[in-house]
Amino acid sequence: MESPSLNRFQPDPTILTMLADHAAQQLLDFNQRLDINLLDNVVNCLYHGVGAQQRMAQEVLTHLKEHPDAWTRVDTILEFSQNMNTKYYALQILETVIKTRWKILPRNQCEGIKKYVVGLIIKTSSDATNVENEKVYIGKLNMILVQILKQEWPKHWPTFISDIVGASRTSESLCQNNMIILKLLSEEVFDFSSGQMTQVKAKHLKDSMCNEFSQIFQLCQFVMNSQNAPLVHATLETLLRFLNWIPLGYIFETKLISTLVYKFLNVPMFRNVTLKCLTEIAGVSVSQYEEQFVTHFTLTMCQLKQMLPLNTNIRLAYANGKDDEQNFIQNLSLFLCTFLKEHGQLIEKRLNLRETLMEALHYMLLVSEVEETEIFKICLEYWNHLAAELYRESPFSTSPLLSGNQHFDVPPRRQLYLPVLSKVRLLMVSRMAKPEEVLVVENDQGEVVREFMKDTDSINLYKNMRETLVYLTHLDYADTERIMTEKLHNQVNGTEWSWKNLNTLCWAIGSISGAMHEEDEKRFLVTVIKDLLGLCEQKRGKDNKAIIASNIMYIVGQYPRFLRAHWKFLKTVVNKLFEFMHETHDGVQDMACDTFIKIAQKCRRHFVQVQVGEVMPFIDEILNNINTIICDLQPQQVHTFYEAVGYMIGAQTDQAVQEHLIEKYMMLPNQVWDSIIQQATKNVDILKDPETVKQLGSILKTNVRACKAVGHPFVIQLGRIYLDMLNVYKCLSENISAAIQTNGEMVTKQPLIRSMRTVKRETLKLISGWVSRSNDPQMVGGELWVPPGCDAVSSTTKPQRAGARRARGPPATMADHPSTSWADTITRQRLPQIFERPPCFFLRNFEEFPEHRTHFFYLLQAVNSHCFSAFLAIPPAQFKLVLDSIIWAFKHTMRNVADTGLQILYTLLQNVAQEEAAAQSFYQTYFCDILQHIFSVVTDTSHTAGLTMHASIPGLHVQPGGRRVRSAPPQPATPTSNQVFIQEYVANLLKTAFPSLQEYVPLSITLCLCCLSNQGIPKF
């Protein structure tokens, strides 16, 4: 039998619309009984429907939720609906009312809601089966009660604590849920109150909880004697949230600590939460409970030794353990780290506790060996703290291995930790994280590859480990050298050979640069490099050689002091890097170039001087062989190489010699550039050839990197290509516009157009880079440089499609130049051109053209800070456009754009205040409009980060004193002060926006503005 057509079952959109309208009318008609079945069906459509059906259900439910009387139907929904999703929907309505409209509800309605919610919680949670089956539902009810408590307690519900404590004694199931409510309340008040309530209100709630805590504590003690395990666990979880704020007497003047240790620590179900509680107590930093802290430590350690014997292989136990057991080891690391950091010295002073202290440190060492990064970070925090503390007490290294009488000159406290510190050194060397500079790595499949993504977590871990190992080396550099030398010999003889072991060892060696005396460092480094070069010769296979080469490059790059002191070694290292630049294994060439630039930056002067035994500076040798050196490098590697050589040339102090070096240095790219320009002179269509445009982009990138390194003297090269470069810029701009005009916006995705844009972008970067590094303002502002550059850029701001425009780099850089004399003149001339046509293509929304937007606001910021008079010189219509752009900026959802907009506006208002002639007109025309927009973002929760600046802007005109111009309205009926006028204006503004809060607005505005006026922004 043939199946019927599926089209028969596709609902007609007209019918769907009618159904949606009918449902909406029936559900929103509050004069008739609520149809629970209809509401359940609509909710089911939302969760299980598709397409138009789901969208219409969403629309109906949104309208119902936004209805001001929707909350009155919550009790009906919760009582009669059998659909749990419908119940959640009802609770959302109730939660919204409590958060947004509670203050304006009549008192009797507030009391009614409160009693209803309490009754519902008691009814639902009194049955243990319900608690388990409806856990999510009860959890939502609990959160709603906490929201009510934040509004009501203690003013309108002073008996809450006694009520909940009394109710908890009637039923274990109810008690368990009440513990969860107390935990949630503690979190809301003490942990999450920032940004959710005022500081005064938060303090009032905290004081109330502290004052009434005795009843809660008695309840906790009572429950801890219960045989109901889930109830006890919930109580311990709640107690954990209390421990960071309760009065200390409840912790140290009761039997709480001994109860936790003896009764719960060794019970598998409770040990993790108990250890967390003990950790929280260990983090308390006070001096009057020293004996109690000692007892806390000894009791816990005694119990730990029974649970986890000292000879346990914790690394293996963690690897084979279940989640609960792994969590216990992590919590153990937190406890030991916290206690030893806060109270370690207290234990040190007790001679009878030295053994216990060593046992705790032994646990720390065992836990530090666990192959879990997060646990290792916890342990590392303590080792770093200990090493830093010992170093600061006595910064000079007193190595026992170099002392005639062992331990004779070691400070007593350091001597106590000597055996432990040696093991920590070994641990750091064996587990050293990968530095940022290393690009050749072993992947998860055991292959040697180039790393393309930076592992920021690993980089941060390396920085912390490096700091720790440097402290440890300062404490005893001979022991560090011994450990590293032994491990290196084990690499050479093969007993510990592996890529991982070699990498961690070499990363550790590189990390302690500068921590040894210069002579010791020289001896050590010569041994290391000699062994690594021997290992490179000894091992076969490209992967092995790539790993060893990357480690050699990393180490030599980390020891510039040694390289500067030993020219022959430096020259050998650089020549070795040139060899590696021909190695085709992934990552080796990149790392060779990166190491070369690092050495060039640290040792730049040595390359331009004639060294002993040499006939010419080494820079000449490099430039003579530059073609051979870079022949196997990729374009981006060539750019890095040129930047490195540029640092060397920048170190040459003889101007004539430097100019000669720059000519020789840029000879290769200039030859290609000249050839392209000659061809373009004969046939401009050559600039549409993809390969030619790609070459131009690469040449300009080389110039950008070279200019960055050489600095102002690069002007000789820039002058050589400047006018031709601007002509290329104009020509490519016309080509891009023509292509978009002919083929539409999609053409901008094609490789050729993207390459043309690259040439334009690099042109702007080159000009901006040189301007920002120039030390001759007159040259920058001369007729040769700025007018042609601005003309070329301005020519591309004429009407064209948004996709064809590029960010304006040079105008912002020139306006930001320290020499404001010519910058102000240029900005006056060019600013009207920039604003001649609104740059609205990137102001249409908050997402498109982020690069244009960013640089546009950089330009406004630079003009505002350095050339403000240029703003006053532009026509009023264009100034209004500037102001609208600033307002648009501080309303932006991206934090950096909003902050930039606020800063521009603040500086603009400060500048206007200094201009007597323009100030009054500005305030009368624009200030009220600015104020209105400021308040629109002040009342937007997504802009809370800028609150200080939001307050500062109106504050400029409220504070007494200074040259403040009254922002009176045009032709006021009666003269008013700034403060009175702004107060009335803001009050009317807020009354209009929030009609339900009219009675609170005048008083709030008066208090805020008085505070702002009398005490200033910081106090406000």
N, C-alpha and C positions, 0 to 999 in steps of 0.2 A: 504494500500500500504506500502510495507516494506521500511523503511528509508535507504538511502544509507549509506555505511560504513563511519565512521568518519575519517578513514585513508585517504580517498580521499582528505580531506581538510587540512591535515597536510603538510606544505610545505617541499619539499625536501631540506635538508641542502645544497646540491650542488647548487640548484637554488637560495637559499637565499644568498649564498656567491657571486654568479655571479651578483645578483641584487645589493648587497652592493658594489661590486667593480665598477659596472656601475655608481651607484649614486655617489660614491666617486670621480670617474674620472671626471664625468660631473660637479659636484659642485666645484672641485678643479682646473678645467681648467679655468684659468682667461683670456684666449684668446677668450672665447665665452660668450654670454650673460647668466646671471644667470637665471636658471629655477626656478622661485618662487614656482610653483606648486610642483615641485620635492622636494624642500626644506621643504615646508609645510608638504608634505607627510612623509618625514623623521622625522620631529619634532613630528608629530602625532604618528608615530611608537614609538618614545621614550616615550611619555606620556601615550599612550593607548595600546601599544603592550605588548607582553609577551615573556619571554624566549629568544631564539636565535634572534628573530626579534628585540626585544628591545635592546639587546646587540650590534647588528650590527648598529642600528641607533645611539647608543651612540658613537660607534667607528668612524662612518662617521662624526658626528658633532664635535667630539673632534679634528679630523684631520683638519677639516675646521677652527675651532676656533684657532688652533695653527699655521695656515698658516700666514706668515708675512704680506700678502696683504689682509687678510680677512676683515680688517676694511674698505677697499675701497668699499665694497659691502653693507655696513650698510645702506646707504641712499636709495639704491634700495629696500632692504628688508623692511625698515620702510614705504616706500611710496606705495609699491604694494602688500605686504602681507596682507591678511585678517585674518591671524591666530595670535592671541595675544601672544601665546607662542613663535611663531617665532620672533615676535618683541622683546620680552624679551631676546631671544637668541642673537639677533643682538646687543641689548644694552649691553649685557655681553661682547661681542667682543670689542665694543667701550670702555667700562670701563677698560678692561684689557690693551688695547693699551695706554690709558691715564695714567694709573698707572705705566706701565713698560717700555714704549718706547717713551713717549712724548719728552724727551730731545734729542732724536736722529732723530726725524722727521724733515724734512725741514720746515722752518718757514712758507712758504706759505701753506703747508698742515695743520699745527697747526691752522693758521688763518681760513682756510676753515672749519675745524672740529668745531671750536668755533662758527663761524657764523651759521653753519648748525644747531648746537644744540640750540643756542639762538632762531633762527627762528622757529624751531620746537616747542620749549616751548611756544613761543608767539602765534603761530598758534593754538596749542592744548588747551592752558589755557585761551585764550581770550573768549571762548564760555563757559558760566556757565554750560550748559548741559554736555559738554565734561568733564569738571573738575569733575563733580560728577560721570559720567559713567566710566571714565578712570582714576580713582584716583591712582591706583597702577602704571599704565604706566607713568603717569605724575610724580609720586613720584620717579620712577627710572630715568627719564630724569633730574629731579632736582638734584639728587645725582651725576649724570654724570657732570652736570654743576658745581657743587661744587668741584668735583675732578679737573676739568679744572681750576677753580679759584685758587685752591691751587698751581697750576703750573704757572699760568699766572699773577695773580694779586699780587701786583700792577705794577710790572715791565713792562709787555707786555699788560696790560689792565688797565691803570691808571684811566680811566673814568668809571670804572664799577659801583661805588656807584652812581654817578650822572646819569648814564644810567638807572639803575634799579629804582631809585627814580622817574626819569622823566617818564619812561614807566608806573609806577604804577598809575600815575595821569590820564592815558588815559582810563582805564577800571577797574571797581571794581573787575571783575573776575580775570583779570591779576594781579591786586594789591594783591588779596588774595594769589595767588600762589607765587608772589614775596616775600611776608612776610614769607612764608614757606621756600623759598630759603635763605633768610637772617637768619632765625632761624637755618637752617642746617649749614650754613657757620659759625655762631657763635659757634655752638656745635663742629664742626670739629676743629676750631682754638683754642677755649678756654677750651673745656671739653675733647676732644679726641685726642689732638695733641701729647700727651706723647706716645712715641714709634712709631708714624706715620710720624713724621718729625723732623728735627734737632731743637734744642732749639733756635738757631739763627734765623732760618726761622720762627718758631712759634712766636718768639718775634717780628719779622718784620711785620708779618701779624696782630698781636695784636695791635701794634703801628699804623699801617695803618687804622685799623677799628676805633680805638679811635680818630685819627685825623680827620676822615671823618664822625664821628657819627652825627654831627649836622644835616646833610641832612636827615639821617635816622630818627632822633628824630622828626624833623619837619614833616616828612611823618607820623609817628606814631600819633602825635597830630592831624594832618589833618584827619586821618582815624577814630580817636576816636569820631569825630563829625558825622560820617556816620550813616545812619539808617539801613545799611546792617549788620544784626546780625552776620552771619558767618564770614564776613570780620573783624568785630570788635573783635570777639573771636580769630581769627587767629592772629590779631595784638597783643592782650594781651598775647597770648602764645609766640609770638616772643619777646615781651618786657620782659617777664619773663626770657628768656635766656640771655637777654642783661644786666639785673640788677646786675649780679655779677661781671661785669667788666667795665661798662661805667663810665666815669668821674662823680664824686659825685655831681658836680654842676647841672647836668641834673636831679638829683633826688631831691636834697634839695633846690635848688635855682629856681625851677620852680613850677608850680601848679600841678605837677604829683601826689603827695600823695593825695591832696584834690580831684582831679579828680577821682582817683581810688576809694576813700572811698565814695564820694557823688554820683558819676554817675554810678558806676558798682557794688559795694559791695552788694547792696540790690536787685540786679537783679538776679533771679535764674539761668539764663543761664550763667552769668559771675561771680557769687560769688566765685566759687572754684578757678578759675584761678586768680581772683583779690586778694583773700586771700593769695594765693601762692606768688603773687608779693609783697604784704605787708610784708609777712614773710621774703622774700629775702631782702627787705629794712631793716627790723628789725635786720637782721643778720650782718649788716654793723657795724664795730667796729671802730669808730673815735670819737674824742673828740670835734671837732669844730662845730658840728651841734646839740648841746644839745637841744636848743629850738625847732628845727624841729622834733627831736625824741619825745619830750613831746607832741607836736601837733599831731604827727603821732599816738601816743598811745591814747590820749584823743578823737580824731576824730573817730578812729576805735572802741574804747570801746563804745562810744555814739551810733554809728550805730549798733553795736552788740546787745546792750540792746534792741533796737527796733526790731531787727530780731529774737532774742532769749532771751526772758525775763528771769530774774534771778531766777524766781521760776519754770522754766521749768525742768521737770524730763528728763535730757539728756540721762540717761541710758535707759529709756523706749523709748524715741524718737529714739535712735539709733537702738534698737532692732526692732522697727516697721517701720523704715524709708527705703526709696528706696536707691539705690546705690549712687545717687547724694547727698542725704541728709547725708548718712553715711560718704561720702568723705568730706563733709563740716565740720562735727564734728572732723574728723581726721585732717583736715587742720587747724581748730581752735586750736586744741591741739599743733600743730607745731608752730603756730603764737605766742601763749601765752608763750610756753616754750622758744622759741627763743628770744622774746623781753625781758622777765623777766630775763633770764640768762645774756643777754648782757647789759641791761639798767635798770634792776630792782632797783639798788641803786640810779639811777638818779631820779626815780619816788619817792622813799622813802624820799628823801631830801625835796620834795615839800609837805609841810603840807596840802596844799589845794587839793592834789591829793591822800591823804591816803585812802580816801573812794573808789576812782576809783581803787587803787591798791588792796584793799580788795575784790572788785567786780571781778577783774581779777583772784585773787586767788580762789574765790568762783567758778568761771567757771572751773578752773583747778581741783578743788575737784570734781565737778559734772562730768567732763569728765573722771576723774580717776576711776569713778565707772562703766564706760562702760565695758561690758563683751566682750572686744576685746583685745587680748594680745598686738598687735602692738600699739594700742592707749595707753594702759597702760604703755608700755615701754617708749613712748615719755614723758608722764607725770612723770614717775619714774625718768627719766634723770634730770628733773628740781628739783624734791623733793630731790634727792640725792645731786645736786649742792647746793641747799639752805641749807640743813642740814649740809653739809660739811663746807660751808662758815661760818655759824654761830658757828660751833664747833671750827674752827681754830681761829676765832676772840677771843674766850674765852673758852679754852678747859675744864675748870673745871665746873662740874655740879653744878648748883645753883637752886635746886628744890624749887619752891614757896611753895610746900606742906610741906616742912620740915623747911622752914624759919619762924622765929617768926613773921615777918612782911611781908605779901605777897607782891611779886614783889620788895621788898626792895633791894635785892642784884642781881637782874636780869639785865644784860646789856641792854641798851635802845633798841638796834636793835632787840635783841632776844625777848624782851617784846612785841614789835610790832607784832611779828609773833606767840606769844604763843597760841592764840585760833586756829590758822590754824594748827600749829604743832601737837596739840593734836588730831585734826581730821585726820591728815596724819598718826599718830601712829595707830589710830584705823583702818585706811585703810590698812596699811602694815600688821597688825596682821590678819585682815580679809581675805586678798588676798595673804598671803605668799605662794610662789611657793614651789614645792617639792624639798627637798635636794637630793643629789646624794646617800646618805647613806640609804635612805628609799627604801625598796624593796617590801613592802606589800602595794598595792594600790587598789583603786576602779576603775574598768574599765568602759567603756562606757555603758555596760549593767547593771551596778550597782552591779557587783560581786566583792568580795574581792579576788585578785589574786596576784601572784608573778610577778614583773616586770622583764622581761628578757632583754629588750633593753633599754639602757640609753637614756633618752630624753635630749640631749645636750642643746636644746633651754631652757627647763625648768631649767636646772642646772645653766646656765648663768643668767637667770632671778632671780633665788634664790640668787646667789652671789651678784647681784646688790641690791636686796631688803634687804638682810642681812646687807650689808654695810650701807644702808640708815637707817635701823632700829637701828643699833648700834650707829650711829651718833645721832639719835633722843633720844636714851636711855641715852647717855652721857649728852645730853642737859637737860633732866628731867627724871631721872630714876624712880622717884616716880610715875609720870603719866603713864609711860610704865607699871610699876608693877600694878597700879590700873586697867588699861584697861585689862591686861592679867588675873588678879585675878577675875575680874567681869565676863569675858567671860568663865573662867574655872568653876566658880560657876553656871553659866547658863547651862553649859554642865552637871554638876552633878544634878541640879534640873530639867533638862529636857526641859527648855524653849527654848534652842538653840541647842538641841542635834541633831547631824547628823555626819556622818563620815567625810564629807568635812569640817564642822566647827571645829571638833576636830583636824583633821589633820593640817589645816592651823594654828590653835592656837598653837599646840605643835611644829610645825616647826618654828614658830615665837619665842617661848620660847627657843628652842634650839639655834636659831640664835644669841641671844644676850649674849651668854656665855662670861664672862670677862668684860662686859660693866658696871656691878654694883660693888659697894664696896663689899669686901668679906663677911662681916657680913650680908649685905642686901641680897646678893646672897644666903647665907646659909638659911636665913629665908624664902626667896621666894621659893627656890628649895624644901625644906622640905614640904612646903604647897602643891606645885605642885605634887610631887611624892605621897604624902599621898592621895590627891584627886583622882589621876589617879588610884592608887591601889584600892581605894574604888569604883571607877567607874567600874573597872574590875570585882570586886566582885558583884556589883549591876546588871550589864548587863548580859543577857543570850544570848546564841548562839555563835557558834565558830567564825563566821565572826566578831561580835562585839569584842570578846576577842582578836582576831588576830590584829584588828586595834589598840585597846588600847595597846596591848603588843608591837607592832611595835613603837608606839609613846613613850612609857616608855623607850624602848631600845635606841631610837634616842636621847632623852633628856639626859639620864644619860651618854651616850657616848660623849655629847657635853660639859660636865662640869668636866674635869679632875682635875681642881684646888680644887673643892669641894670634889671630891673623895679622893684625896691625903691627904686632911686635916681631913677626917673622915673615919678611917679604918673600923669601924663596918658597916658603910653604904656601903663602897666599897665592903666588903665581902658579905653583903646581896645582893647587886646588882649582883655580879659575880655568886653567888649561884642561883639567879633568872634566870640569863642567862643560867645556866646549866639546869634548869627546862625547859626553852623554847627550848633547844636543843632536847628535847624529844617530842615537839609539832609537829604534822605531817601536820598542815595547811601550804599551799603553802607560801613559803617566810619567815616564822617565824624562821626556823632553820638557813637559810642563814643569816638573819639579826642578830640573836643571835651570830653567829660565827663572823660576821663582827664587831659587837659592842665589843665582847670579845677581838678581836685583837687590836681594837682601844684603849681600856682601858689598855691592856697589854703593848702597846707601851708608853702610857702616864704615867702609874703608875708602871712600871716594877720593880723598886727597892723595893716597898712595899711588893711584893710577896715573896721575898727571905730573908726578915728580919723577926725576931720573933717580932710580934707586942704585945702591952700591952694587957694582958689578954689571950694570946695564949701560947701554949706549944711548938709549932713548926712553922716554916715558912709555909705560905699557899701553897707554891709550892709543899711541901711534901704531903699535903692533896690532891692536884690536881693529883699528880702522883700516889698516893695510889689508887685513885678512877677513874683513867683515862679510864679504860675499861668500867666502868658503864656510865661515862659521854658521851663517843663517840659511844655507842652501836647502837644508832638510827640514826646516821649521815651518809650522803652519802660520797663517797670517797673524792670528792672535798671539802666538809665541814670538813672532817677529816684533810685534808692538811692545811686548814686555821687554825684549832684548834692547830695543831702542830707548825705552825709558831708563833702563839700567845704565846704558852708556851715557845717557843725558845727565844723570847725576854726577858721573865722573867729569864730564865737560863743564858742568856748572861749578865744580870746585876749582877750576882754573882761574887764577886771579889776574893774569896778564890778558888785557882785552884783545890785543892783536893776535896773540896765540889762540885765544878762545874763539875768535871769529874764524880763524883758519881751520880750527878743529870742527866747528859747526858746518862749514862748507864741505869738508871732507866727509863728515858724519852723514849729511843729508844728500850726498851725491847720488846714491842709487835711487831713492825715491824721486829725486828731482829729474833724473834722466827720463824716467817713465812719465812723469808729469809733463815735462817739456814736449815729449813726443805726442802726447794726447792733445795738448793745447795747440801745437802746430797743425795737427790733423783737423781739429775743430775750427781753426782759423780758415782752413780751405773748405771744409764741409761740416757745418754745424750739426748735421744729422748723426755724426759719429757719437754725439752725446745721447743718442737713443739706443746705442748698441749695448746690450746687457753686460758683456765682458768689460767693455771700456768703463761703464758706470761703476761696476764692481771694483775695478782697479782704482778709480778715483776715490771711492770710499775707503779702501785700504790705505791709500797714500795719506789721506787726511787723518785717518786714525793714527797712523805713525807720527804725523806732525803733532797731533793733540798730545800723545804720550810724551813726545820729545819736548814739547813746550812745557808740559807739567814739570819735567825734571830740570830743564835748563833754566827756566824762569825768564826774566826780562831780556837777557842777552839773545834770546831766540828771535828777537825783533829782526835780526839780519836775514833769517830764513823766512819769517812771515812777510817782510817787505818784498822779498823776491817773488812770492806767489800771490800776494794779497789781491791785486786788481783782477788778475786772471781768475782767482778763486771766486770773487764776487760776481764776475760775469758768468761763470759756470753756475753759480747759485741762482741768478736771475733766469738763465736759460732753462735750467731744470724745473724751476717753479712754473715757467710757462708751459713746459712739456707736460707736467703733472696736471695743470689746469685744463689744458687742451684734451688730454686723455679722459679726464672725468667728464668734461663737457660732451665729448663724443660717445663715451661708453658707459657713463654712469658711475655711481659710487663703487660698484663691485670691482672696478679696475684697480682700485687702491690695494687690493689683496694680491695683485700679480707681482712676481719677483722683481720685474724691471722697475715698477713704480716704487716698490719698497726700497730698492737700491738707490733710486734717486732721492728718496726721503733721507736715507742714511747719509748721502753726500751733503744734503742741506743741514742736517742735524750736526754733523761733524764740523761743518764750516762754522756754525754758530758756537759750538763748543770750543773750537780753536781760538776764535776772536775773544770769547768770554774768558777763556783760560789765560790768554796773554794779558788782557786788561786787568784781571784780578791779581796777576803776579807782577805787573809792571811797577817799577819804582820811580818812574819819570812821568808825573801827571801831565806836564806840558806836552810831552810826546804823544800821550794817549789822546789828549784833546786837540791835537793838531789837525790841520786841514787834510793831511794825508790819510788819517786813520778813521776818525769818527764819521764825518759826512758821507764818504762812500759806503761805509758799513751800514749806517742807518738808512741811507737811500735804498740799498739792496734789500734790507729787511722790510722797510716800509712798502716797497713795491709789491711785496707778496701779501700785504694786508688789504689789498683792494678786493672788491667783491669777487668771491669765488666760493665754491662749495666748501662746507666745513671740512670734508675729508682731505682737501688739498692744503689746508693751513698747517703750519707748524708752530710749535711753541716759540715764544720770543725770548731768546737767551740774552743777546747783547744789551738791549735797552735796560733790563733790570741790573745787569752787571755794571753798566756805565753809570746809571743813576746811583748805584751803591758805592761808587769809587770814592776813596777818601778825599780826593780833590774836588770839592763841591763848586769851585768857581766856574770851571768849564762845564762840569756835569749839570749844574743848574741851567746854564745857558742852553746846552744841548737838549735838556729835558723840556724846557719851555718851547723850543722849536718843534720837537718831535711828538710831545704828548698829545697835542690836538690831532695829529695824523693818526695816532693809535686809536683815539676815541672818535675819529671822524665818522666811523660806522660802528654801531654797537657790536662788541664781540659776543653776541648773544648765543652763538651756536653752541657754546659750552655752558651757558647758563639756562638752557632749556630744562635740564633735569640734573640730578645729583650724581649720575653714573657716567655719562659719556664724556670723552675727551679729558681724562684726569690730568694728563701732562700739560695740556694748554691751561687748564684751570690753575694748576699749581704755580706755573711760571707767571701767569697773569697776576696772581696775588703777590708773588715775589716782587714783581715790578711795582705794584701799588705800595707795598711795604717799603721798598727802597726809595721811591719818590717821596713818600710821606716822611721818612726819617731824615733824608739828606737834601731834598729839593722841594720843600713844602711850598715855597712861593710859586712853583710851577703849577700847583693845583689851583691856587687863587687866580692865576692868569688865564685859565681856560674858561670858555663861555659857560654861563649857568646851566644850560641844558646838558653839557658834557660833565659838569661837576655833579649834577643830579645823577647821571649815569654812574659816576665813580661811587657815589654814596650808595646807590642801589646795589652795586656790585659788592660793596663791603657788607651791607645788610644781608644780601644773599649768602655771603661767605659764612657769617657767624650763625646762620640758620642751618648750615650744611650738616649732614649726619656724620661725615667723616671728621674725626677729632682734630686732625692736623689742620684741615681747612677751616673749621670753626674757630680754633684757637688763633690761627693767623688773622682771621677776620676781626676777632675781638681785639687783638693787639693793634691792628691797623686803626680800628675805630678809636681806641683809647689814646693812641699817639696823635691821631687827627684832632681829637677834642683838646688835648693838651696844646697842640700847635695853634689851634684856632684861638685859644684863650690868650695867647701871646700877641695876637694880631688885633690891636684895638679897633682898627678901621673896619674889619670884616666880621668881628665877633658877634655884635648885636644882631646884624642881619642874618648871620648863620643860625643863631639860636632861635630867632623868631620863625625862620623858614623851616628848619630841619629838626630841631631838638625834640619836639613832641613826637614826631614821627619815629625818630630813633628810639625814644623811650618806649613807645608802643611795641616796636619790634623786639626790644630787649625783654620786655615782660612776656612776650609770646614764647621766648625760649626759656625764660626763668621758670615758667609753669609747665615746661615740657621735661619729663623725667629723663629723656635721652640726652639732655644737655646739662645734667647736674654737675659735671666735671668743671664747667666754666663759671660756677656760681660766684667765686671771688671776683672775677672780672666783671660779671653781670652787675654786682653790687658797686664796683668801683666806678662804673661809667656814670650812673646818676649821682653817685657820691661826689663827683667833681663839682657839681653845681649845688650841693646841699651844704657842704662844709663851709664854715665861716672863715673869713680871712682870705688873703691872696686876691689875685685879680680875676674874680669870677663875674661874668656878665649875666644879669638877670634874664632868665628865659621867659619873659613876659609874652603873652599873646599879643598879636597886633591890635592896637587901640584898646587897651584894657579899660574896663569900666572904672575900676579903682586900682591904684598901685598896689602891688603885692610883692612880697619878698620871694626869692627863689624857692625857699623851703615851703612856704604856704602854697604857692602856685603849683609846685610839683606834687605836694601832698594832695591837693584837690584833684589835680588831673589824674594821678595814679589811682586815687580812690574811685573816681568815676569809671576809670578804665576797668578796674577789677569788679566793680558792681555790675557793669554791663556783661562782663565775661562770666561772672559767677553770681547770678541773681539770688541763689539760695543761701549765700553767705553774707548778705548785705549788712547784717547787724554787726559782723565781726570786722568788716573791712576798715572803717575809719580808724578805730583804735589801733589795729595792727599797723596800718600805714604810719600813723602818728608816732608810735613807739619805734618802728624801724628807722624812720627818718630822723627822729630825735637822737637815737643811738648813733646813727651815721654822722649826724652833724656834730655831736659833742665828743665822741670817742674815736671817730675815724674808722677806716675800713678794717684794720686787723682786729680791733675789739668787736666790731659789728659781726 
